[in-house]
């Protein structure tokens, strides 16, 4: 009996000792993890990027521009900014009379209440026709070096005319659209204030719209405030998400600079060749086989507002997007080649896409960080249209 009691006592003491050891180990791990986050918080909120941890980049991307604040907007020499020109551009941006039906304006697909997009997989255009791609936001578009998913417009001035003439979008010849604006007396004084005389031309319409679009800039986000020294504005998960963004997740390969885009074209394996959703991407513009399936890298600023995501609006949540990149997108073989106009074309997914093997916690932390790149929704009243 005494032996049995002794063994029970020994077992109890052993279990108690092991439990205390495990608790101590757990507490030490938690303390170590918190200490690491505290160090990251101090570094990233220091206001000095030289104190930031070194980013992890793909070997093919030896050069990059560090993430940070948006720089000052630069206006082209042949279309300098003026308040009057931007004001005119805003009115034209909202005017449906530029369209063939007199019902569709630029603002129809780029609504400020919806992150300056329309939150649709594919936009509706003339006669309710579906477009072929997701509408990109115009917020911060001043920093884009080429426009549209395939880069077919070299400037905002070029871009402004294209939706007007697109048969699926506004369905109007630019010259006819211009003549309609010429006939509206109320526009004469607006053009005179913007350009010095009452002459209305298609180029002036484009310049005014482009000038307005360059003023649609994000205000400072929580990210901007954090890196400027407001170190308590971030949660622990947001701090870790920022660190993962620059390191293990390797988002910095494409989404860098204050614009959170490298302004180039990449193939992430979403062209879906030989399917009903096939999209050859930049190849349609350049006819260069190496550009098959390449699309412009979009900005991540205001990302929580601009879904669904990708050129075809195929992802409904940011969690899906993060999971997609975590797996490296194992592109199905059957969607890698197609025959277009008698030419065999192949999709060559970027080598940067690889298995990242992010944990569930890490993916949640990344999503938390991305949320800090968005700012509160604005609901400006539409301008009064001239008569």
N, C-alpha and C positions, 0 to 999 in steps of 0.2 A: 504493500500500500504506500509506504514511504517512498519507494523507488518511483512509483507512478506519479506521485505528487511532485517529486523532484524533476521528473521529465517534463511534466506540464509547466512547471515554473521555468525550466530552461527554455522550453519552446516559446513561452510567453515573452521572456526576456529577449530571445533571439528575434522574434517577430517585431517587437517594439523597437529594437535596435535597428533592424533593417528598414522599418517604416520611417524612423527618424533620419536615417541616411538618405533614403529616397526623397524625403521632404527637403532636406538640406540641399541635395543635388538639384532638385526642381527649383528651389528658391535661388540657387546660385545661377542656374541657367536663365531664369527670368531676369535676375539682376544684371547678368552679362548682356542679355538681349537689350534691356532697357538702356544700359550704358552705351551700347553701340548706336542705338537710335538717338540718344542724347548728343552723341558726338556728331552724327550726321546732321541733326537739327542745327547745331552751332555752326557747322561748316557751310551748309547750304543757305543759311539765313545771315551769313556774315557780310554780304554785300561785296565779297571778293571772290571771284570765280577761281582764282589761283588756289584757294583753299578747298575747293571741291575735290572729291575723289576722282581719280582718272577714269574716264568712260571706257567701256568695253565696246570696241568696234570690230566689224568684220575686216579681215586683212585687205579686202578689195576697196575699203573706204579709208585710206590713210589720212585724208583731209576732211575736216568737218568744221561747222560753225557752231559754237556752243549755244545752247538754249538760253533764253533771257528775255529782256524786254523787246517790244516792237520798236524799231527805229523810227525816226521821223520820216514821214511820207515824202517821196520825191516826185515832183510833177515834171512831165516832159517839157523841154524848151519850147516846143511848138504848141503847147496847151497848158500854159501856166494857170495856177489856181487864182480864182477870184470868187468872192462870196456870191456875187450875182450869177456867175456861170454855174456854180454848184447848185444854187437855188433853181435856176432854169432846168438843170439836169434832173433834179428831183421831181419837178413837175412832169417832165417828159417821161421819166421812169414810171410814173403812175398813169400816164395817159393811154387809154386803150385805143384811141383813134389812130395810133401808129400801126394797128393790126388790120388785116383784111376784113374782119367781122366787126371791127370797132368795139370789141368786147374783151380783148386780151391785152394786158399791159406787161411790162417787164416785171412789175410787182406781183403779177399773178403767180409766178413761179418763185419769186424771191420776196417773201413776206417777212417784214421785220419782226412780226410776232412769232414767227416760226424759224428763228435763226437765219433770216434772209434766204430761206429755201422754202420748200412746200411740204416737207416731211412725207413725201410720197415715194414709193419705189420708183415709179416713172411718172413724169408730169403729164397732165392733160394739156393739149394745145388746140389748134383750130379744129372745129367740128368734133371736139372731144377725142381727137386722135391721141394715142399714147406716144410719148417720145421714146427714144431708143436707149436713153441713159438717165441716170439720177441727176437731178438739178443740184449743182454745186452751190454752196453759199457764196454770196458776194462780200460777206464780211471779211475785211482785211485783204480783199483781192488786190489792193494797191501794191502788195508785196509779191504778187505772182508775176513770173517772168514770161509766161505764155498762158493762154486761156483755153478753157474747155478741157475735158478729160484727155483729149488727144493732142492738145496744143496747137490746134489749127489757126488760132488767132495770136498774132505776135504782140498785140497791144490791146488795151481796153477800148481804144478808139475803133480798132478793127472789130473787136468782139461785139460792140454795141449794135452794129448793123446786122449781124448774122441772124439773131433770133427773129428779127423783123421779116427777113426774107425766107426763113426756113418754112417749108410747106406744112410741116407738122406743128410748128409753133405759132408764130403770129401771121404767117401766110399773106405777106404783103410785099410788093416790090418797093425797095427803098425810095425810088423816085416818086412813086405814087404816095407813099407815106409822107414824104416831104411836102408834096403839093397839098395834102390835107392839112398839114400844120400851117403852111403859107396862108391858107384861106381862113384861118382862125385869127381874127383881128387882135384878140387878147394877147397873142404871142409876140406881137410886134415890139411892144415896149420891153418885154422880158429879154428878147434877143438884142435889142439896142443897149440895154444895161449890161448885158454879158459880153457883147462883142463890139460895141461902139456904133453900130448902125442896125437898121431893121431887117437887113438881108437874112433870109432863112435858107440854109442849104443842108444837104444830108450830112456833110462833114461837120458843120456846126452842131447839128443835132447829136451826132456821135461824140463830138468833143465835150458837149455839155453833160451828156449822160455819163461819159467816162470820168469827168471831173467830179460829179456827184458820187459815183461809185468809189472813188479814191478817198472820199471823206467817211465812208462807212467803216470805222475802225473800232475795235474792241476797247472799252475802257480798261483800266488796270484790273487784273483778276486777283484772286487770292494767291495764285502763284507769284505774280509780280510783287505783291505786298510781302510775301514770305521771304523771297530772295533779297528784298530790300531791308530786312531786319525785323519784321513782325513775326518773330519765331514761334509765338504761341498760337498763331492763326491756323497752323497745321496740326492735325491729329497725328498720332504715331503711325497709323496706317498710311496716311498721305505722305509723310516723310519717307517711309520705306518704299512707297510707290514711286516717288521721284527717283530714289536711288536705284530701284530696279529698272526704271525707264532708261537710265543712263548706263546700266551695267548688264546684269544677267539677261534682261529681256531684249537688249540691243535695239530698242526703238530708235535710238539716236542715229542709227545708220541712215535712216531716211527722214525722220522727223526731228530736224535740228534747226538752229537759229531761233530768233524771236518769233518768227512766223510758224515755227514747228513744222516746217517742210523744207526739203532741200531743193525744191523747184525743179526736179528732174523727173524722168519717166522710168518706172520700174515694172517688171512683170512679177506679179505675186500669184500667178497660176489661176486667175479667175476669168480667163477669156472664154473658157468652155467651148473650144473648137469642136466642130461637127455636131453641135447640139442646136436646139432651137434658139438658145440664148447666145449663140456664138457672137463674139465681138472681137474684131482683129485689132482694136485699139489704135495706137499711133501709126501702125503700118498703113492704115487707110489714107494717111496724110503723106507719109514719107516714101511709101512703097519699098522701104528697106526691110528685108526679111528679119533682121535682128530686132525690129521694133514690133513684131507680132505679139499681141497680148500686153503691150506696155501701156500704162496709164499714168497720168500726172499724179504725183504724190500730194494728197490734199493736206491742208493745214489741220492741226489738231486743236487750235484755238476755237472755242465755242462748240467743241465736239459733242457735248451732251445734247445740244439743241438740233443738230443737223442730220439726225438719222432719218431713214435707214441708210446704212453705210455701204460703200464700194460703188463702182461705176454703175452697177446694175441694181443697187439697193437691196442686195441679197441678205444683209444682216440686220436684224431688228433690234438687237441689244448690243451694248458694248462688251458684255460678257462673251457673246458669241464671237466678236471680232478678236478679243484677246485669246480665246481658246483656239481660234483659227491660226493665229501666229505662234502660239505655244506649241502646236503640233507641227508647225512648219509647212502646213498645207500639203499633205501627200496627194498631189494632183493625179486624178485618175488617168491612166494611160490612154483610154479611149477619147479623152478630151484634149489631147496634146497635138493633134494634127488635123488638117483639113485641106480641101482643094478649093481654091478661090480663083475664079477667072482662068481656070486651067493650070494654075500654079499650086504646087504642094507647099503648104506652109506649116511650120511647127512652132509650138509654144515652148520657149526655153525659160522656165521659171528661174528667177534670180537665185544664185548660190547663197545669198544672205538668208533665205528662208530655210531654216533648219529646225530640228526638234529642240525646243528650249526646255521642255519638261518643267514648266512652272508648276508650283504647288497651288492648291485651291486658295490658300491664304495669300500667296504672292499675286495671283490673278485678281483677287479682291482688292489688294493693296494698289495694284496698277490702276484699276478702275477708279478707286478713290482719288488717286492723284490726277487722273484725267479730268475728273469732275472739277478740280480747282482751276482748270484752264478756261472754264466758262464763266460768264458774267450774268447778272440778272436780266431777264427778258424785258425789252422795251416795247412800248406800244404807242409809237408816234401817230398822231392823226394824219391821214392822207392830205396832201395839199389840195387846195381848191383849183380846179382845172379852168384854164382860160376859155372864154367864149368869143 
